[in-house]
Amino acid sequence: MGEHHEIVHFVIRLGSLNLSVTNNVVMLWLAAGLTFLFLFGAARLVNVSGTGRLPNLVESLLEFVRENVVEAFIGHNGAKWLPFVATIFFFILFNNLLGLIPIPGYFHAVTSNLNVTAVLAVVVFVVVQVVAVIHHGPMYYVNLLFPKTAPGWLRFSLMPLIEVIGTLARPFSLAIRLFANMTAGHQIIVVLLTGDLIGVSYLLKQGIGMKLLAALPFVGVVVMDGFEIFVAFIQAFIFALLTALYLGEAMEESH
């Protein structure tokens, strides 16, 4: 699913499994490569010089993720989970930002594809479940489904159903939130750009005074693009924040 047509570069099928290389796959590879180069390259520069714009930028972003996401929601266990959460943050961020490159028909944010966001959400969900079992054993699910703080009649009647729905809703909400926000933002840009092109075409056919106003409609697109950059950061931050929140809950001693 997605707002763009899929371009197939190489068809690869294993039975009913479709492993074809499409433009969506290329975008994912590109985002993964940028994430690696951004973090690894900055680390190498820090080791060599200790100064520089790129290392300082990465350091400030990592510090932001560490303080406001990892430590805030995972606590004393946060240090070992910083690489995982930070990788998710930068990977989603680069996927979001790639959608702003003005090459129609190919470059787009694959995070506006529900299949991609669903896979990311499932990965987080599986990791959280594994972490919970490692920290608390199989009894984690018993305590989760039958919370001791609930009244007896509710504990063995509605609470298991409520907890199952709540747990399974997490990956669903993660996937839908990222998909919906990125899709909506790009659709708004397309609508504004289409309207601006129509307006510009009209103004250019008018007198000299109206022709001078032909550049003004693009101001709205520029402002919207700036807002989309902000949204790209915010959505990466929210996904990373919820990942840290779920990991922190899975490691809570109360379980």
C-alpha beads as a LAMMPS data file, in Angstrom:
LAMMPS data file: protein, C-alpha beads

255 atoms
254 bonds

1 atom types
1 bond types

-500.0 500.0 xlo xhi
-500.0 500.0 ylo yhi
-500.0 500.0 zlo zhi

Masses

1 110.0

Atoms # bond

1 1 1 0.000 0.000 0.000
2 1 1 1.177 3.544 -0.551
3 1 1 0.622 6.780 -2.365
4 1 1 3.144 6.122 -5.168
5 1 1 3.283 3.626 -7.974
6 1 1 5.765 0.833 -7.416
7 1 1 8.662 0.553 -9.864
8 1 1 10.048 -2.985 -10.183
9 1 1 13.775 -3.182 -11.051
10 1 1 14.412 -6.912 -10.627
11 1 1 11.784 -9.620 -10.282
12 1 1 12.726 -12.230 -7.678
13 1 1 10.187 -14.847 -6.624
14 1 1 10.601 -17.823 -4.314
15 1 1 7.351 -19.718 -4.720
16 1 1 4.621 -17.399 -3.493
17 1 1 7.181 -15.108 -1.815
18 1 1 7.875 -11.911 -3.753
19 1 1 11.420 -10.625 -3.123
20 1 1 11.555 -8.278 -6.109
21 1 1 13.770 -5.201 -5.925
22 1 1 11.511 -2.160 -6.252
23 1 1 11.965 1.554 -5.767
24 1 1 10.640 1.077 -2.226
25 1 1 13.435 -1.403 -1.520
26 1 1 15.992 0.978 -3.014
27 1 1 14.719 3.774 -0.757
28 1 1 15.069 1.507 2.281
29 1 1 18.605 0.533 1.273
30 1 1 19.486 4.180 0.731
31 1 1 18.102 5.182 4.139
32 1 1 19.986 2.318 5.815
33 1 1 23.200 3.338 4.044
34 1 1 22.766 6.979 5.054
35 1 1 22.116 5.949 8.652
36 1 1 25.308 3.892 8.719
37 1 1 27.429 6.549 7.029
38 1 1 26.005 9.308 9.205
39 1 1 26.747 7.533 12.478
40 1 1 29.897 5.624 11.516
41 1 1 31.378 8.553 9.596
42 1 1 30.783 10.929 12.466
43 1 1 32.334 8.455 14.927
44 1 1 35.460 8.214 12.765
45 1 1 35.707 11.993 12.536
46 1 1 35.353 12.318 16.300
47 1 1 38.159 9.809 16.817
48 1 1 40.428 11.685 14.423
49 1 1 39.803 15.321 15.228
50 1 1 37.280 15.561 18.035
51 1 1 35.757 18.595 16.322
52 1 1 33.726 19.332 13.231
53 1 1 30.193 20.193 12.200
54 1 1 29.107 16.641 11.400
55 1 1 30.419 15.074 14.634
56 1 1 28.898 17.928 16.638
57 1 1 25.566 17.513 14.846
58 1 1 25.486 13.753 15.441
59 1 1 26.611 14.194 19.043
60 1 1 23.851 16.709 19.722
61 1 1 21.198 14.485 18.127
62 1 1 22.421 11.424 20.004
63 1 1 22.503 13.411 23.223
64 1 1 18.932 14.495 22.546
65 1 1 17.811 10.896 21.966
66 1 1 19.736 9.668 25.011
67 1 1 18.385 12.250 27.450
68 1 1 14.830 12.737 26.180
69 1 1 14.034 9.226 24.969
70 1 1 16.280 6.468 26.289
71 1 1 17.081 7.661 29.804
72 1 1 13.649 9.208 30.270
73 1 1 11.744 6.001 29.518
74 1 1 14.178 3.120 30.027
75 1 1 16.128 4.471 32.961
76 1 1 19.299 2.775 34.214
77 1 1 19.005 0.106 31.504
78 1 1 19.014 2.771 28.818
79 1 1 22.729 2.801 27.988
80 1 1 22.731 -0.629 26.356
81 1 1 19.546 0.183 24.401
82 1 1 20.747 3.528 23.048
83 1 1 22.195 1.997 19.829
84 1 1 18.915 0.203 19.069
85 1 1 16.656 3.199 19.739
86 1 1 19.022 5.659 18.022
87 1 1 19.229 3.430 14.937
88 1 1 15.437 3.362 14.723
89 1 1 15.325 7.151 15.105
90 1 1 17.871 7.880 12.355
91 1 1 16.585 5.164 10.012
92 1 1 13.039 6.536 10.133
93 1 1 14.326 10.105 9.949
94 1 1 16.288 9.467 6.755
95 1 1 13.358 7.586 5.219
96 1 1 11.131 10.576 6.000
97 1 1 13.601 13.128 4.642
98 1 1 14.192 11.206 1.412
99 1 1 10.552 11.809 0.577
100 1 1 11.291 15.540 0.290
101 1 1 13.750 15.114 -2.592
102 1 1 11.918 16.610 -5.604
103 1 1 12.182 13.662 -8.002
104 1 1 8.538 12.730 -8.678
105 1 1 7.688 9.124 -9.357
106 1 1 10.734 7.661 -7.650
107 1 1 11.933 9.448 -4.526
108 1 1 9.319 9.286 -1.818
109 1 1 9.087 8.530 1.873
110 1 1 8.599 4.775 2.168
111 1 1 7.244 5.476 5.629
112 1 1 4.094 6.497 3.763
113 1 1 3.832 2.819 2.805
114 1 1 1.842 0.855 5.387
115 1 1 3.781 -2.333 4.649
116 1 1 7.032 -0.651 5.710
117 1 1 5.688 0.913 8.900
118 1 1 4.000 -2.379 9.804
119 1 1 7.304 -4.265 9.553
120 1 1 9.050 -1.663 11.715
121 1 1 6.271 -1.903 14.290
122 1 1 6.378 -5.712 14.330
123 1 1 10.169 -5.686 14.827
124 1 1 9.764 -3.403 17.849
125 1 1 6.899 -5.534 19.182
126 1 1 8.906 -8.779 18.921
127 1 1 11.981 -7.225 20.562
128 1 1 9.846 -5.928 23.441
129 1 1 8.258 -9.347 23.997
130 1 1 11.650 -11.075 23.994
131 1 1 13.060 -8.526 26.439
132 1 1 10.053 -8.961 28.746
133 1 1 10.433 -12.749 28.818
134 1 1 14.200 -12.522 29.392
135 1 1 13.726 -10.165 32.336
136 1 1 10.702 -11.780 33.953
137 1 1 10.350 -15.258 32.464
138 1 1 7.096 -16.760 31.158
139 1 1 5.316 -15.477 34.278
140 1 1 5.439 -12.059 32.657
141 1 1 2.361 -12.913 30.605
142 1 1 0.538 -14.355 33.600
143 1 1 1.085 -11.157 35.577
144 1 1 0.213 -9.097 32.517
145 1 1 -3.062 -10.865 31.750
146 1 1 -4.113 -11.278 35.378
147 1 1 -2.856 -8.134 37.163
148 1 1 -2.853 -8.487 40.937
149 1 1 -3.977 -4.884 41.381
150 1 1 -7.324 -5.581 39.678
151 1 1 -10.369 -6.759 41.689
152 1 1 -10.800 -10.533 41.727
153 1 1 -13.952 -10.633 39.628
154 1 1 -12.393 -8.317 37.011
155 1 1 -8.983 -9.975 37.131
156 1 1 -10.293 -13.313 35.837
157 1 1 -12.986 -12.000 33.510
158 1 1 -12.401 -8.836 31.476
159 1 1 -8.762 -8.024 32.285
160 1 1 -7.183 -10.771 30.128
161 1 1 -9.194 -9.608 27.104
162 1 1 -8.403 -5.948 27.776
163 1 1 -4.682 -6.647 28.191
164 1 1 -4.502 -8.766 25.014
165 1 1 -6.230 -6.050 22.999
166 1 1 -4.008 -3.372 24.537
167 1 1 -0.820 -5.307 23.821
168 1 1 -1.721 -6.161 20.215
169 1 1 -2.889 -2.597 19.572
170 1 1 0.612 -1.253 20.174
171 1 1 2.246 -2.384 16.899
172 1 1 -0.951 -1.446 15.063
173 1 1 -0.879 2.094 16.475
174 1 1 2.847 2.438 15.771
175 1 1 2.382 1.462 12.139
176 1 1 -0.735 3.545 11.514
177 1 1 0.568 6.684 13.245
178 1 1 3.749 6.908 11.177
179 1 1 2.019 5.882 7.939
180 1 1 -0.892 8.310 8.332
181 1 1 1.204 11.338 9.262
182 1 1 3.716 10.910 6.453
183 1 1 1.014 10.171 3.881
184 1 1 -1.098 13.155 4.920
185 1 1 1.841 15.539 4.817
186 1 1 2.895 14.562 1.313
187 1 1 -0.675 14.638 0.027
188 1 1 -1.057 18.191 1.332
189 1 1 2.144 19.229 -0.462
190 1 1 0.888 17.680 -3.710
191 1 1 -2.434 19.506 -3.407
192 1 1 -0.753 22.825 -2.641
193 1 1 1.752 22.403 -5.474
194 1 1 -0.998 21.540 -7.954
195 1 1 -3.013 24.569 -6.893
196 1 1 0.052 26.796 -7.097
197 1 1 0.877 25.617 -10.613
198 1 1 -2.661 26.416 -11.720
199 1 1 -2.435 29.816 -10.054
200 1 1 0.943 30.574 -11.595
201 1 1 -0.299 29.587 -15.053
202 1 1 -3.221 31.968 -14.646
203 1 1 -1.099 34.857 -13.365
204 1 1 1.447 34.532 -16.179
205 1 1 -1.334 35.053 -18.711
206 1 1 -2.365 38.342 -17.098
207 1 1 -0.841 41.800 -17.146
208 1 1 2.642 42.729 -15.954
209 1 1 1.434 43.492 -12.447
210 1 1 -0.130 40.059 -12.053
211 1 1 2.943 38.383 -13.550
212 1 1 5.042 39.859 -10.752
213 1 1 2.841 37.999 -8.271
214 1 1 3.438 34.650 -9.987
215 1 1 6.242 33.727 -7.586
216 1 1 4.140 34.234 -4.458
217 1 1 2.167 30.954 -4.618
218 1 1 5.401 29.004 -4.261
219 1 1 5.960 30.607 -0.867
220 1 1 3.243 28.340 0.507
221 1 1 5.007 25.266 -0.870
222 1 1 8.338 26.360 0.637
223 1 1 6.678 26.911 4.016
224 1 1 4.965 23.523 3.776
225 1 1 8.264 21.832 2.897
226 1 1 9.814 23.396 5.985
227 1 1 6.926 22.090 8.042
228 1 1 7.406 18.619 6.514
229 1 1 11.052 18.617 7.632
230 1 1 9.797 19.361 11.133
231 1 1 7.223 16.546 10.832
232 1 1 9.947 14.158 9.626
233 1 1 11.897 14.766 12.841
234 1 1 8.812 14.647 15.045
235 1 1 7.571 11.327 13.635
236 1 1 11.018 9.717 14.001
237 1 1 11.162 11.052 17.557
238 1 1 7.682 9.721 18.451
239 1 1 8.419 6.253 17.040
240 1 1 11.712 6.096 18.960
241 1 1 10.027 7.438 22.096
242 1 1 7.291 4.797 22.024
243 1 1 9.898 2.111 21.376
244 1 1 11.795 3.209 24.482
245 1 1 8.550 3.431 26.458
246 1 1 7.561 -0.148 25.591
247 1 1 11.066 -1.417 26.364
248 1 1 11.032 0.386 29.706
249 1 1 7.670 -1.135 30.612
250 1 1 8.913 -4.603 29.630
251 1 1 11.855 -4.263 32.037
252 1 1 9.926 -2.760 34.953
253 1 1 10.464 -4.608 38.205
254 1 1 6.733 -4.475 38.948
255 1 1 6.184 -7.226 36.437

Bonds

1 1 1 2
2 1 2 3
3 1 3 4
4 1 4 5
5 1 5 6
6 1 6 7
7 1 7 8
8 1 8 9
9 1 9 10
10 1 10 11
11 1 11 12
12 1 12 13
13 1 13 14
14 1 14 15
15 1 15 16
16 1 16 17
17 1 17 18
18 1 18 19
19 1 19 20
20 1 20 21
21 1 21 22
22 1 22 23
23 1 23 24
24 1 24 25
25 1 25 26
26 1 26 27
27 1 27 28
28 1 28 29
29 1 29 30
30 1 30 31
31 1 31 32
32 1 32 33
33 1 33 34
34 1 34 35
35 1 35 36
36 1 36 37
37 1 37 38
38 1 38 39
39 1 39 40
40 1 40 41
41 1 41 42
42 1 42 43
43 1 43 44
44 1 44 45
45 1 45 46
46 1 46 47
47 1 47 48
48 1 48 49
49 1 49 50
50 1 50 51
51 1 51 52
52 1 52 53
53 1 53 54
54 1 54 55
55 1 55 56
56 1 56 57
57 1 57 58
58 1 58 59
59 1 59 60
60 1 60 61
61 1 61 62
62 1 62 63
63 1 63 64
64 1 64 65
65 1 65 66
66 1 66 67
67 1 67 68
68 1 68 69
69 1 69 70
70 1 70 71
71 1 71 72
72 1 72 73
73 1 73 74
74 1 74 75
75 1 75 76
76 1 76 77
77 1 77 78
78 1 78 79
79 1 79 80
80 1 80 81
81 1 81 82
82 1 82 83
83 1 83 84
84 1 84 85
85 1 85 86
86 1 86 87
87 1 87 88
88 1 88 89
89 1 89 90
90 1 90 91
91 1 91 92
92 1 92 93
93 1 93 94
94 1 94 95
95 1 95 96
96 1 96 97
97 1 97 98
98 1 98 99
99 1 99 100
100 1 100 101
101 1 101 102
102 1 102 103
103 1 103 104
104 1 104 105
105 1 105 106
106 1 106 107
107 1 107 108
108 1 108 109
109 1 109 110
110 1 110 111
111 1 111 112
112 1 112 113
113 1 113 114
114 1 114 115
115 1 115 116
116 1 116 117
117 1 117 118
118 1 118 119
119 1 119 120
120 1 120 121
121 1 121 122
122 1 122 123
123 1 123 124
124 1 124 125
125 1 125 126
126 1 126 127
127 1 127 128
128 1 128 129
129 1 129 130
130 1 130 131
131 1 131 132
132 1 132 133
133 1 133 134
134 1 134 135
135 1 135 136
136 1 136 137
137 1 137 138
138 1 138 139
139 1 139 140
140 1 140 141
141 1 141 142
142 1 142 143
143 1 143 144
144 1 144 145
145 1 145 146
146 1 146 147
147 1 147 148
148 1 148 149
149 1 149 150
150 1 150 151
151 1 151 152
152 1 152 153
153 1 153 154
154 1 154 155
155 1 155 156
156 1 156 157
157 1 157 158
158 1 158 159
159 1 159 160
160 1 160 161
161 1 161 162
162 1 162 163
163 1 163 164
164 1 164 165
165 1 165 166
166 1 166 167
167 1 167 168
168 1 168 169
169 1 169 170
170 1 170 171
171 1 171 172
172 1 172 173
173 1 173 174
174 1 174 175
175 1 175 176
176 1 176 177
177 1 177 178
178 1 178 179
179 1 179 180
180 1 180 181
181 1 181 182
182 1 182 183
183 1 183 184
184 1 184 185
185 1 185 186
186 1 186 187
187 1 187 188
188 1 188 189
189 1 189 190
190 1 190 191
191 1 191 192
192 1 192 193
193 1 193 194
194 1 194 195
195 1 195 196
196 1 196 197
197 1 197 198
198 1 198 199
199 1 199 200
200 1 200 201
201 1 201 202
202 1 202 203
203 1 203 204
204 1 204 205
205 1 205 206
206 1 206 207
207 1 207 208
208 1 208 209
209 1 209 210
210 1 210 211
211 1 211 212
212 1 212 213
213 1 213 214
214 1 214 215
215 1 215 216
216 1 216 217
217 1 217 218
218 1 218 219
219 1 219 220
220 1 220 221
221 1 221 222
222 1 222 223
223 1 223 224
224 1 224 225
225 1 225 226
226 1 226 227
227 1 227 228
228 1 228 229
229 1 229 230
230 1 230 231
231 1 231 232
232 1 232 233
233 1 233 234
234 1 234 235
235 1 235 236
236 1 236 237
237 1 237 238
238 1 238 239
239 1 239 240
240 1 240 241
241 1 241 242
242 1 242 243
243 1 243 244
244 1 244 245
245 1 245 246
246 1 246 247
247 1 247 248
248 1 248 249
249 1 249 250
250 1 250 251
251 1 251 252
252 1 252 253
253 1 253 254
254 1 254 255
